[in-house]
Amino acid sequence: MIYRYVGAIFRAAVADRLIVESPCTGVRPPKVKPRAVVPPTTDNTHSHLWPDAEDRTRQAVGSALGAPADQARTTIARQFAR
C-alpha cells in the first residue's frame, strides 16, 4: 500500500522534472499473504456479559417444551463429550 503512494510521489517528481528517474523503477513490493477474516458473532461478543444466560435459556426452553426433549439433548451431548 505504501509503495503506491511513494511510487506516485516519485512519478510526479519525474513528470515535474525534479528528478531524472524514479528510484522505484524496477522495484517490486513484497507479496502479502491474504489473511482470513472471521467476524465475531453477537453471541461471542456478548457472552462474557451474561455467562449463565445459556443455562437460563435452556431451562426456559425445557420448561416450555417439556423435560424429555431437554434430557434427550443432554444425554446425546454427554455421549459425544466422551
N, C-alpha and C positions, 0 to 999 in steps of 0.2 A: 504494500500500500504506500509506504513512504517513498519507494522507488519511483512511483508515478509522479509524485509531487516534485521530487528532486530532478527527475528527468525533464519534467515540464519547465522547471525553472532554468535548467541549462539549455534546453531547446530555445526558450525565449531569449536567453542571453546570446546564443548563436545567431538567431534571427535579427536581433538588435545590433549585431556585430560588436558585442562587448568582448566576446571570446571567439577564437578561431574554430575550435572544435569542442564538442561536449565530452567531458570525461566519462559520461555514462554510455558512450557509444561502444557497443560490443560487450557490455556488462549485462549478465543475466541475473535477475533476482533469484534468491534461493526458493526452492519448491517448498510450499507449506502444505502439510498433510491436513486434509479436512477432518474436523472433529465432529463426532456425532453429538448432537444437542438433544438432550432429553428434558423437555419442560416438566417442571414439577406439577403434580396434580393438587387439587384443592385439599384432598384428604391428607396427602403427605405434608402439605404446608401447615395445616391447622391441627394435625393430630396431637401435637405436643400441648395444645391448649386444653383439650378435653381427653386425657388419657383413658378414662373409663367410659367414654361415650360408646365404644363398640360393645361393651358388656351391657350397657343400658339399652342400646338398640336391639341387641339380641334378645334380651328379656322382654322388651315390648313386643317384638315380632312373635316371640314364642308364646306370650300370653294371648296375642290376637289370633294366632293360627292354631294354638294348642301345643302342648308339651311334646307329643310324639314327633312332630317334624323337627323340633329343636334337638331332641335327643338323638334322632337318626343322624342328623348332620354332625353332632358332636362325636358320635360313635365312629362315623366314617373318617372324620378328621383325626381322631386318635389312632385309627388303623394306619393312616398314611404317615403319621408323625413317627412311627416306629422304625 
